[in-house]
C-alpha cells in the first residue's frame, strides 16, 4: 500500500506485473490502456527503454471516487524482466498490494518462468511482504503462438498451487482484461479486509470494479 | 537490508504520491508566466491542489476591484488533477486562449518529464543504496574471513612447528631405541656364546672334583699302609691293586684333558669379552683415528655367533688411511648392514667385503648373494620403520641408523640390488672428515 490517508479519505494501491523477460508485461499494460475507458485512468507512462525493453518500469494509474467521496487510486506497474535488473524489481515490488505473474506459454520458456517465479517468491520476502497474503494471479500469455504448452498441462502443473491461472494473448487483446479484473477484485478484497473499505468508507466493491473496468464503446 | 545507523539512509518508495510543488519548481514556472505577462495577461499564477499559489506574477489582486476574467487550465500528475494554471486578462480573446493553451502544454510537459526523471532517479538511488549496502556487508564478511584465514595460517604455522618438533624428538627417540635394540640383540648372541664354554668348563670342574676324591683316597691308602708293618712286596702289591680299583691311570689322563679343555673355554670367554669391549669401544675416547679394516674384522667377529655355519666370507681389504670418527658408531653401522646380509639367505651365503681408497674417500663395499630387494622397496629401505620382516623381528630402523651415522661423518651410503641375485651396499667416508 502506497498511501492510506483516512482524514482525506484517500487510498493509493499498487499492482505489479511480474514475470520473465519478454513475457509481455508492458504489452498487457498497453492493451489495458487501449481497452479501458479513458475516464477512469491516467496516461500510460513508460520510462526509459532500450530496444523496446523495459529497464525501469511502466506505470498506468486508475482512479475511483466513491459516492461517499472516498478516493482510491490504483497504480499498475510493470517490472523489468531481465535477470540483471533484480534491484529494480525489488524497488518496484515494495509495498505491492497485488501481483500478476505474466508467464510465457512457449515450451522453451518454461525454465525462465520457473526461475522468475522463484525470484518473485524470494523478492516478495525480501521487501517484507508475505507470499501467502499478497493477491497473486498467474497469466499464461502468448496463447496465440505455436509451440506452447497445452492449457490442461499448465493447469495440471499450476493447479496444486491453488493460484488462479488465466490464459491470454496480450498481442491479440484477450485474457488481459480478465486477468486485470481478477487481480483488482482480489486486491480490493484484501484491502477491504484490512481497512473495512465497504463498512467504514462506503466503498462498494461492485461499483469500484465496474468503474475501473469500464470498457471502451467499440468493445461492448 | 540492515543499514548502519551511521549511514545516511534514503528510502524511496516507487510510486509514492507527489504534490505539484514537489515536481515542478518556481524557477521552472517563472519564465513561462513571464512570457504570459509579455503576451498581455495582467496576472499569471500556478496554484497547487489546495488552490495556494506556487508562483504568481503580475498585478496584485485588489480587494473591491472589479472581477477580472481569467482563463484556467488544470495540471495533471499521473493523470490526476493536482493544480491549476490561472491567467487573468481584461478581455478574453482567442489569441489569449491560444497563448494560455501553449503555456499549459509547456507546464504539463515539464511536469511529466520531471516526474519521469524523479522516478528514474528514485529507482536509481535505491539501487545504488542497496548495492552499496551489499558491498558494505560483503566487504565486512570478506574482512572477517580474511582475518580468520590469517589466524588460521598463523595457527597452522605454529601447529607445523610443534608437530615438526614432536617428530624430531620421536625420531631421535627411535634412533636411540634402535641402538639399544641392536645392543640387546648383540647381548643375547654374546650370552649364548659365553654360556657354551662356561657350561663345559663347569661340567669339567665338577668331574675334576670327583677325581680329586679318588686322588685323596689313594693318598690316604698310602698313609694307612705306611703305619702298618708290612713287607715292601706286599705294599707294592696292595697299592697296585688299589690304584687299579680307583682307575687312576685313566683319571689322570682325563683330568689333564679336562683342564686343557677348561683352559680353552676360559680363553674363549676371554676373547669374546675382549671382542665386545673393542666393538663397543668402551676403553676408547668417542672420536679416534680408526682403521676401517680393523673395525670390519671386529664387527665380523662379534657377528660370528649368528653367522650361518656354511657361510663363506671373502675379504678383499686394501690398506686404508685412518679416519677420525667414533669407532663404536662406525661398528654399529657396519653391523646393521652385515646383519641384513646374514639374514638374506639361509644356506649357501657368500659374503664379500672390500675396502679401497678412492679419490680421498674410504670406500667399503659389502656384497652378498642373498635374496635381494624388490625394486618397489628399493626406494624405501632407508625410511624409518620400513621392514619386510615379521613383527618383532626387525624394527625397520637398521639402515636408517646406518645412514644417520655415515652421513654424520659427511659420508654417503648407496644400495644396489637385484631381487633374487644379491645386494651391494657401498659406503663412502671422506678421508678428512668434516667432523660431527
Interface residues (C-beta under 8 A of the other chain):
Chain A: X2 X3 X12 X14 X41 X42 X43 X45 X47 X48 X56 X57 X59 X61 X63 X73 X75 X77 X87 X88 X90 X91 X92 X94 X95
Chain B: X12 X13 X14 X15 X16 X17 X76 X78 X79 X80 X112 X115 X116 X119 X120 X122 X123 X126 X127 X130 X131
